[in-house]
């Protein structure tokens, strides 16, 4: 059974994936969440994309040497970089909330990261409050359980900005699922990211924002398990008609997210190479 390695978002830690990992365990699916440098149990360490991808690779090795990698936001960007650097270890990639390469958004993030680094205690308190409001109950508590690390944000922003995601996706031969909430501003360039993939699909979750895709850990765990099944059985058909799109949910199968539009399209043949430059 294909294991899953989960990668967290900026300033958070691997505990954010706890509710999903727990549900996968009930389904018999091996999974673990990693802490990236500068986050969680590794707070205080410098962040770099090389160090982050090495952390993910070490987690994969701990699960037998090959795994599906799933990441949200920063975790998605790190997952893309890991698939590029260690393609033989990444059996498939689920990149969530990480399909934006907008220079104006980068400027805003640099400003926010600079403020957070100058005022880390205040930024951590504000972040914890916002996460609990956005994701009340066990999901929000899981996001803050490992501590927050706003001081590392400038290093993270520069590392992500310095990595060519299109070239990375074009280089990776495995299956890629890009997962976005329809209200997520990070979906701005999703079609360009999809075209960069050799073998990509796009999954849209209606009425969910950037972190809102985490609000229902049970259905999300089942969806990820279904994607693992597709990796394990390459000939297995997607549960959407012709693999071109459709609606799943409400009893539509073990992988369903209620009302989830799986707007899935194969990346055009050869598109990855054309999209591989910034």
Buried (B, 14 or more C-beta within 10 A) or exposed (E): EBBBBBBBBBBBBBBBBBBBBBBBEEBEBBBBBBBBBBBBEBBEBEBBBEBBBBBBBEBBBEBEEBBBBBBBBBBBBBBBBBBBBBBEBBBBBBBBBBBBBEEEBBEEBBEBBEBBBEBBEEBBEBBBEEBBEBBEEEBBBBBBBBBBBBBBBBBBBBBBBEBBBBBBBBBBEBBBBBBBBBBBEBBBBBBBBBBBBBBBBBBBBBEBBBBBBBBBBBBBBBBBBBBBBBBEEEEEEBBBEEBEBBBBBEEBEEBBBEEBBBBBBBBEEEBBEEBBEE
